[in-house]
């Protein structure tokens, strides 16, 4: 090797090199053998580095045609190996270098990343998605150690579990194994709020991660009002005010979704969807622990590549094996994303399966939204802003079988904002071996048995139909989540949120109050307001609040509905909270000081027939409590904000 002065020195370790590598190294200038370029610490090299034109701008760069023609890559290998941009010679292989440049010491073939300090490597890897971390761990032994660090994978789990500090990887030995076990279903606790298209009433559930058991669970959110009293309004004695003190809770006795921790899956390779090949890991250590994949931040929520997640035990309730033929009435092609995941919810006869969903093509939602209710079974419905919409469930019990377009087969096809639950009742018949009151063989599961020859013909016929895939009372419910922006209040949009309302004989119903952004609103904030000459400080402060808060449109959309106005429909709408919608400020109790604005109430006959909007008024009592005056009906009902976050911590 050579020193800085070009003198030959003996190498401390004699490492044999191939003739090709020796020829490649000898062809490099001395500066490249240590620094890869010029020594930036040597001030003499300031004059060696070429300057750019003063007209050069880093933004909106368009390459000159001479660069494209000469570049060896953009010219499809037909270039001359030399490119010019702004009269700068870019042919570095022929550029003369200073004699005092120190050669590089980076070993050939070794990544510059591993030469960085550990703290910098960890900081860089903390910005990567789970799939990228998996890819990095498969690069070499050194990066495997960094990419499998516990703090990186604890952060990945924590990013999908809001409201709770995750401190345990139970029942696994590492957070990486925990993440793999529930991949790619971490979006369930991440989005936490889900509402379904079940019948006209729908259902609102809250999903969370329970680190005590290592499972993802979802429970229905219920509300009950124990107050049945009413009073007349002093402003109009013909108006009845119904008392409303709701108690909101989770129905913990009957889970809707339960995905327990599965046995540790076999981890032998990293599967590349984009290439359709299995890439063997470079090290035995990396082969011992490979994550099952994860969602990343692209338009669909998932990456092109993925890691495999083949289950080692098909007996687990949450194991995801490659199904064969017709599995539970849904044909699959062997992809783990197409497979249905059984959920055992403490019932021997009622079966529940979890299914991933695939978003409709971009043009499809607009076509369905133009139809009348139920909008071509579009879910979520057009009233609720959403990035992903899927084909929902028919309200007439005539659901067509799930088609290939509805079931994702690749990771990038999975919608992280929708999913499905399929449930059915499976009958059991007694057999000679199970006489004495015990339940026998489930219909549609076991094959033909000679013991059944003595059974009545109608029971044998039921079994044959079940074997063909017929289930009793089969239903498919589609769930969708909400963009957090829709229910997160801000100083300018304080009424955004999840609310519960009083619907008299229908009981309590949940709704989303949305204050959409108005692109045409030129209001630039309270800072733009100027105090008037004869205006007191108190009056000015109140005017700033009124002009900031009381402006724009307010929409109340049912997340759960009833037989008259179903889920997904408007229950009332305020066109303008500002001056155009202002009615008065109430002076009489119990609404003293409340601002009243004009609204439109949505009503319909049973079955959502003959729906229409009627005159009503909205009383803005506070940012957490509203009252709706149904003028034509002569009564006032209340609405109260629901604190969703208090249900995220398992009790």
Steps between C-alpha positions, in 0.01 A plus 500: 500500500604868470528767763389862458820582315467215255774286659453127493446328834448141603147398587461382863271217389556317177148448360497324166296670232369383169668630183179679406478684833871590483458645155192695616681642803810593303288691249360727774672835571672523836230728642228239457680237703428676830253781459308387191554858375694802620622554855255765623728580797780615267436865408720465191224289346263796500656608173475149355120466541325644191249780553147516361345779302337780698185432300470149644201439724440174693122512448310388191811357339460389141793316346636641174464276200876473476506347846228250412668404173843461651404335826581127484184408694235728351634432153443125554869426506564673168661812648863587496550461875541876538233757587496876521267724700547878505841455337624289791697190420324211674733226380655431840696199379718725283513813719849571634531492879749666732804297599450570871151341523489226765383162364192325642514233771148358452525129420373411152137377500422626853212743550586847624194475727660247733801729544285763670477523880237279658292799610476631144407160360223461757376849425487427128323168547239660725353671192450174313178304465480143633545355152806715439641394836452139399681560173787670679529211746549264206793699358782389729574387854592848622180662372297204627611582854400863458171436316376247760562725800216490751453877521436523124230233503346626823456833321338322204247334731442820696424693181197275449371504859361845593421602854701225672871468569607156377769365734468124455538271198309220676458219402806538277865546581540812286295786361603391153334162549194676642474729200529205267227305678233764429626620165333629283214576741659771714277755328211374713612650833671790322173640359301385809151615381306279259136513387316235301226470241309232695130539410361851542623548854869431444749451778780708652797314647824605660813291437806497725807297583513319835865445591402285797388228258678610184175518302308747285139530611193698401183569699174667416445847642163535673316789663204508734316798648341437835313830506143474375370830637407806297405864551345783304705785357433839655551669164219288354289291732388281211856368457612196701862460612605138553764438768815328378788366708661224292724231641743375236684170543652209313308175475785292644290186537464458125811581296451577132863446404767291669837419344719322756874465482587210270786255538832624372493452122775332307742759370714374219495751222400848389244501223507771236158569352633733237724226358299198610809324633631383834826661596713290740655686789874546501552393859374221718422752770275696270323183393404435861273802533329676209208734543179413323467834327349836582315798365687803377410845391405480135168572342356161585660474842726211405830433332585320179720243672402283792634235731331165527288398796435130459345359812657201664179388664167478329325418824522850641193714470700781345740301288491589134570200281457460130144382451416228254198520274188649652585612852193602695307591188765734360727380224863587549816457298748434777594857595507564873326831436204321342460250782229547759617509860273312741409682820375280784263724694376256768238332283494142370245561229551864397811546285676829429776554244713809442561605139715767343331730249614660178411857400291558192651643185519883511211550257266250667403697815386799294277279286341335803460826692281632217245227576223516758531341844682267567723646225591167346600368845787749509676507836566739660210695347550826309415715802823402679832614348731203449813401308390137454154377406399138449197300395282466807216268596154485347217603733262239358689187603585413140875551519694371200808291581822690550676540170868517418487880477379515859775277645861623495765257385802726548613723782463819299136408425401488869297793622617612843175695548245223447452133589225242514362250750310200372288306744263207472320243708622143462251230597609177668322166482519209745672177399513151649837571653374811677173375642407623843447867438843600372534696180609304197674568172469852359316520172713580201828403669519123525464261209243229446462254786315163498351592838286760323306244303252470785435876514184652353520590134447872565800511734713320244389753241598788728843349543553458127403864443739609775778299339441705185577821689154609627509660845202598711450875544825596329578875515792711386548833678732762356679737737662830419696748709501879517772744412617638839468851358124454482454441874791698647386844617711810435464860623341589165292178476407428864193285430679226308478167679311180579169581669209307647145624457153439640259354245203441727351155438801391295730559796851641479680522169856600414584759242791683347487877510714630220594857426642481147767741387377772269750562223323824407523642851746790496511535879866508603452456875421715804832680463362676193219666699546857618337646808246770422532849637206485743534125575601385849756229554230258612287570195800465272599166657147368456485620140828325423366175645169530315660571163753220550266228625160587358563465131455237232293185471424236764390146411366238741533153343367184660757232576223282640143544385147371536216367288408850384827679428777241464873511572705710263229762441480860614292552813520881486699758307590863574584692185668789681594545864569868434285800433299343217379221728471698824154505662540631855667457836274323752415698814284242676624196699616233459674634188587848620776652288493226232538609139222376269557436129274372225530130413324231297385180669486173306194277549353200314241224523594146602746348258640843413205573275374847410795666669512879516651790693292712734549834671703481819738704711828405665582636845876532555511447876875424517769329297403171670122526507242597237121501480285457190160670491274308263257782424231294330497239779521750784774331701869548576752216517860509622834391358817447704864447403653155561854469633625207294852498644387396847401158361841426347654371824381146583362475852 
